[in-house]
Amino acid sequence: MDDLVAPPYDVISAEMQEALYRRSPYNVVRLILGRQYDGDGPDDNRYTRAKRDLESWIAKGILVEDLQPAVYVYEQRFRAAGRDLTRRGIICAIEMSPFGQGTVFPHEETFSAPKADRMHLLKATKANLSPVFGLTPDDDRSLSALLEEAVSSCRDHIEVKEDAGVLNRLYAVSDAGMIGRLAEAIKPRPIFIADGHHRYETALNYRDERRAAENYKGPLGTRPYDDVMMMCVPMSDPGLVILPTHRLIKRSAGSLAEKLPAAADKYFRLKEADRGELERLASGDAAGPAVIGLAVRRTGGLYTLTLASMEPMKDALPGMSDAYRELDVAALHSLLLERCLGMTREAIGRGEQITYVKDAAEALDRTVGPAADHEATFILRPTRIDQVRAVAAAGEKMPHKSTYFYPKLLSGLVMRRLNGN
């Protein structure tokens, strides 16, 4: 199984894509992020090839459909911040509803190009190829206890060890009684999307298109495409880890970036820092006023920026909740990127002048290291899970890449076809 799975499509680089292709002719990357070729056209492209591969693998028995209904407990064991952790959730079909009209809530902005890409793939394959990652409240830990019970009742499991050391285990739960108890436990709870916003919105749009094309007006939940495959993790899970994604300013904004410390002084208290302090900031607790690390290439300056007052945030974001205004990433985008650097929200969304990097050491190397290729780096603290919940519950969406839930869910363990019963 190790050679057949892949990370989510949106974290697969070109180099990783090639490595996954070499691992196996049946690696799931060929479905979720196939190669593109110069000769691609309407009848032969990455989406039509994904459809052919999916159908071929089913016909050959490479992919085998479970003969009885099942849900799947998915467990990931990993090491983070010097601790051994386990995160556990359930992969199942969740009935969809438009954001703001049901019990599913987003927490990040989405963009049209990724949704168009995923729609082409969904229309071609008619399958959920990867689970959306959802979080659900579990203050009394009753769902966590039920997942533990479900795992203890399973005799077998699939096991996959990633190169990074993450151990993935998948347990098929086919006992009708246990499935019913899990369904009843999840059904009344709100779900906050952690990862997979584009795939959820795409699945919702696909549902509406299919219903319109079939002129079907029956109740929701009566067609396979009414639901989406989702991994639901209790918010109380001690293995729930959120990492920050740091922002690097490209060379095209160099002259502005050089003036950043002086411009930021209007909103922040500046303090000179060393590299170790900025790297520690990236794993710190996002409590109190916003604190952001800054590195500037041309001067080699390293700083911490502490928000001096909430008044600029109220002025910049008049219609947003206090929960949103208190986010470090909101202060970064509204005050530093927009006001100090003069970037528009549309340009920020398109990523024209921004590179996103998860590792703080790499982010700093690319600005103040020997091979620096960016003009400035902003180091962020991790967003807290209670902040995700508060912002989503307020009906608001954080800026793109405000959270990085670690580890990522593997693609290729479970798929769900939408053209059957």
VENJOGI-V571000 format. One record per residue. BURIAL is b if it has 16 or more other ideal C-beta (glycine too) atoms within 10 Angstrom, else e. D_CENTER is the distance of its C-alpha to the mean C-alpha in Angstrom with 2 decimals. Layout:
BURIAL D_CENTER
BURIAL D_CENTER
This chain:
e 23.21
e 21.88
e 22.72
b 21.18
b 17.47
b 14.67
b 11.08
b 8.61
b 10.46
b 8.53
e 9.16
b 12.67
e 15.40
e 18.81
e 20.36
e 17.93
b 18.45
e 22.17
e 22.09
b 20.38
e 22.99
e 25.68
e 24.65
e 25.61
e 26.67
b 24.57
b 21.23
b 18.45
b 17.36
b 20.45
b 18.92
b 15.29
b 16.14
b 19.92
e 22.19
e 23.76
e 27.50
e 30.05
e 31.90
e 29.08
e 30.30
e 29.96
e 31.23
e 29.53
b 26.01
b 22.66
b 22.19
b 25.75
b 25.58
b 22.50
b 24.61
e 27.61
b 25.90
b 24.39
e 27.85
e 29.62
b 27.64
e 28.36
e 32.00
e 32.37
e 30.96
e 28.09
b 25.82
e 27.62
e 27.12
e 27.62
e 31.00
e 30.39
e 27.64
b 25.10
b 21.89
b 20.12
b 19.43
b 16.77
b 17.39
b 16.01
b 18.49
b 17.79
e 19.16
e 17.71
e 19.91
e 22.96
e 22.28
e 21.93
b 19.31
e 18.47
b 15.57
b 16.57
b 15.57
b 16.93
b 15.96
b 17.97
b 18.53
b 17.71
e 19.83
b 18.12
e 19.34
e 18.80
b 16.98
e 19.81
e 22.00
e 20.84
e 18.91
b 15.29
b 13.78
b 10.91
b 10.09
b 8.97
b 11.16
b 11.02
e 13.51
e 16.24
e 16.22
b 12.93
b 14.01
e 17.45
b 16.40
b 14.61
b 17.67
b 20.06
b 18.54
b 18.53
e 22.08
b 23.25
b 22.04
b 22.05
b 19.56
b 16.13
b 15.40
b 12.06
b 10.98
b 8.54
b 7.33
b 9.68
b 11.67
b 15.39
e 18.22
b 20.62
e 22.98
e 25.83
e 23.81
e 25.46
b 22.43
b 21.86
e 25.57
b 25.45
b 22.74
e 25.03
e 27.92
b 26.24
e 25.52
e 29.11
e 30.47
b 28.93
e 31.24
e 29.01
e 25.47
e 23.65
e 22.69
b 20.67
e 20.77
b 18.38
e 19.96
e 18.14
e 19.85
b 17.24
e 19.29
b 17.76
b 20.08
b 20.14
b 22.90
b 24.22
b 25.69
e 28.39
e 30.78
e 31.19
e 31.98
b 28.87
b 26.66
e 28.48
e 28.00
b 24.24
e 24.08
e 26.30
b 24.30
b 20.99
e 22.64
e 23.66
b 20.54
e 18.02
b 14.40
b 11.63
b 8.33
b 5.66
b 2.88
b 5.34
b 7.33
b 9.34
b 10.27
b 11.34
b 13.39
b 14.75
b 15.86
b 17.48
b 19.30
b 20.36
b 21.80
e 23.80
e 25.08
b 26.19
b 27.93
e 29.68
e 30.76
e 32.18
e 33.58
e 32.26
e 32.42
e 32.23
e 30.19
e 26.44
e 25.55
e 28.42
b 26.72
b 24.02
b 21.98
b 22.08
b 19.39
b 15.94
b 14.95
b 12.60
b 12.10
b 13.39
b 13.54
b 16.21
b 15.42
b 18.52
b 17.38
e 18.57
b 16.05
b 13.08
b 12.18
b 10.23
b 10.96
b 11.63
b 11.21
b 14.80
b 16.44
b 19.34
b 21.97
b 23.51
e 27.27
e 27.94
b 27.59
e 29.78
e 32.70
b 30.59
b 28.59
b 31.94
e 32.87
b 29.73
b 31.38
e 34.23
b 32.16
b 29.76
e 32.86
e 33.26
b 30.24
b 29.60
e 31.80
b 31.67
e 32.45
e 32.88
b 30.80
e 30.71
b 27.96
e 27.65
b 27.16
b 24.21
b 22.57
e 23.21
b 21.76
b 18.28
e 18.52
e 20.55
e 20.38
b 19.36
e 22.57
e 25.26
e 25.27
b 22.63
b 23.17
b 21.90
b 23.12
b 24.75
b 26.24
b 28.55
b 29.74
e 33.19
e 34.41
e 32.42
b 31.88
b 29.39
b 28.87
b 27.13
b 26.88
b 27.28
b 27.20
e 30.89
e 30.75
e 28.57
e 30.96
b 29.30
b 25.97
e 27.94
e 29.61
b 26.53
b 24.52
e 27.37
e 25.61
b 22.67
e 22.72
e 23.62
b 20.29
b 18.59
b 21.42
b 21.13
b 17.70
b 18.22
b 15.81
b 17.90
b 21.03
b 19.83
b 19.05
b 22.00
b 24.63
b 24.07
b 22.42
b 24.13
b 27.39
b 28.15
b 26.92
e 27.54
b 24.29
e 23.61
e 20.38
e 20.46
e 20.93
b 18.10
b 15.77
e 17.26
e 16.80
e 20.53
b 21.41
b 18.23
e 16.67
e 13.44
b 14.06
e 12.60
e 16.10
b 18.61
e 21.59
e 20.51
b 19.76
b 23.26
b 24.91
b 23.88
b 25.66
b 28.53
e 28.86
e 31.60
e 29.47
b 27.76
e 26.40
b 24.84
b 26.77
b 24.77
b 21.81
b 20.21
b 19.04
b 16.88
b 16.93
b 13.96
b 13.12
e 14.68
b 13.59
e 16.67
b 15.67
b 12.44
b 14.88
b 17.63
b 15.98
b 14.49
e 17.93
e 19.65
e 18.15
b 16.53
b 13.30
b 12.24
b 12.33
b 9.67
b 7.71
b 9.31
b 7.18
b 6.11
b 6.42
b 9.16
b 10.12
b 7.72
b 9.25
b 12.03
b 12.99
b 16.71
b 17.59
b 17.85
b 18.23
b 19.72
b 22.29
b 22.97
e 26.61
e 28.19
e 29.09
